[in-house]
């Protein structure tokens, strides 16, 4: 009985750790994609600025 409760607590801890890591990875991925979008926008602006006019 006691061993089953311990196993349950360990399983809950493992699930929360996986969930936390998943959340961190998701937030990190979002930040990275936003950074890439900003880089792409900057590149387009630079190309537009250096393009020959007329």
C-alpha positions as YAML, in Angstrom:
chain: A
units: angstrom
residues:
- id: 1
  name: UNK
  ca: [0.00, 0.00, 0.00]
- id: 2
  name: UNK
  ca: [2.74, 2.43, 1.03]
- id: 3
  name: UNK
  ca: [4.87, 1.49, -1.97]
- id: 4
  name: UNK
  ca: [1.97, 2.19, -4.34]
- id: 5
  name: UNK
  ca: [1.57, 5.69, -2.86]
- id: 6
  name: UNK
  ca: [5.28, 6.35, -3.31]
- id: 7
  name: UNK
  ca: [5.07, 5.21, -6.92]
- id: 8
  name: UNK
  ca: [2.09, 7.52, -7.44]
- id: 9
  name: UNK
  ca: [4.04, 10.48, -6.05]
- id: 10
  name: UNK
  ca: [7.06, 9.68, -8.22]
- id: 11
  name: UNK
  ca: [4.83, 9.42, -11.30]
- id: 12
  name: UNK
  ca: [3.22, 12.77, -10.50]
- id: 13
  name: UNK
  ca: [6.63, 14.38, -10.03]
- id: 14
  name: UNK
  ca: [7.87, 12.96, -13.33]
- id: 15
  name: UNK
  ca: [4.76, 14.21, -15.14]
- id: 16
  name: UNK
  ca: [5.14, 17.71, -13.71]
- id: 17
  name: UNK
  ca: [8.83, 17.76, -14.67]
- id: 18
  name: UNK
  ca: [8.02, 16.73, -18.25]
- id: 19
  name: UNK
  ca: [5.24, 19.32, -18.40]
- id: 20
  name: UNK
  ca: [7.56, 22.06, -17.10]
- id: 21
  name: UNK
  ca: [10.29, 21.15, -19.58]
- id: 22
  name: UNK
  ca: [7.73, 21.13, -22.38]
- id: 23
  name: UNK
  ca: [6.51, 24.58, -21.38]
- id: 24
  name: UNK
  ca: [10.07, 25.91, -21.28]
- id: 25
  name: UNK
  ca: [10.84, 24.40, -24.68]
- id: 26
  name: UNK
  ca: [7.64, 25.90, -26.11]
- id: 27
  name: UNK
  ca: [8.43, 29.36, -24.78]
- id: 28
  name: UNK
  ca: [12.00, 29.08, -26.07]
- id: 29
  name: UNK
  ca: [10.71, 27.99, -29.50]
- id: 30
  name: UNK
  ca: [8.31, 30.92, -29.63]
- id: 31
  name: UNK
  ca: [11.07, 33.38, -28.77]
- id: 32
  name: UNK
  ca: [13.33, 31.84, -31.41]
- id: 33
  name: UNK
  ca: [10.71, 32.03, -34.18]
- id: 34
  name: UNK
  ca: [9.90, 35.63, -33.27]
- id: 35
  name: UNK
  ca: [13.61, 36.45, -33.40]
- id: 36
  name: UNK
  ca: [13.88, 34.82, -36.84]
- id: 37
  name: UNK
  ca: [10.88, 36.83, -38.08]
- id: 38
  name: UNK
  ca: [12.50, 40.05, -36.86]
- id: 39
  name: UNK
  ca: [15.74, 39.12, -38.64]
- id: 40
  name: UNK
  ca: [13.86, 38.45, -41.88]
- id: 41
  name: UNK
  ca: [12.03, 41.77, -41.63]
- id: 42
  name: UNK
  ca: [15.32, 43.59, -41.03]
- id: 43
  name: UNK
  ca: [16.90, 41.88, -44.02]
- id: 44
  name: UNK
  ca: [14.02, 42.92, -46.29]
- id: 45
  name: UNK
  ca: [14.29, 46.51, -45.05]
- id: 46
  name: UNK
  ca: [18.04, 46.56, -45.70]
- id: 47
  name: UNK
  ca: [17.58, 45.16, -49.19]
- id: 48
  name: UNK
  ca: [14.88, 47.72, -49.95]
- id: 49
  name: UNK
  ca: [17.10, 50.53, -48.69]
- id: 50
  name: UNK
  ca: [20.09, 49.43, -50.76]
- id: 51
  name: UNK
  ca: [18.13, 48.70, -53.93]
- id: 52
  name: UNK
  ca: [18.83, 51.06, -56.82]
- id: 53
  name: UNK
  ca: [16.10, 53.63, -57.23]
- id: 54
  name: UNK
  ca: [14.43, 54.43, -60.51]
...
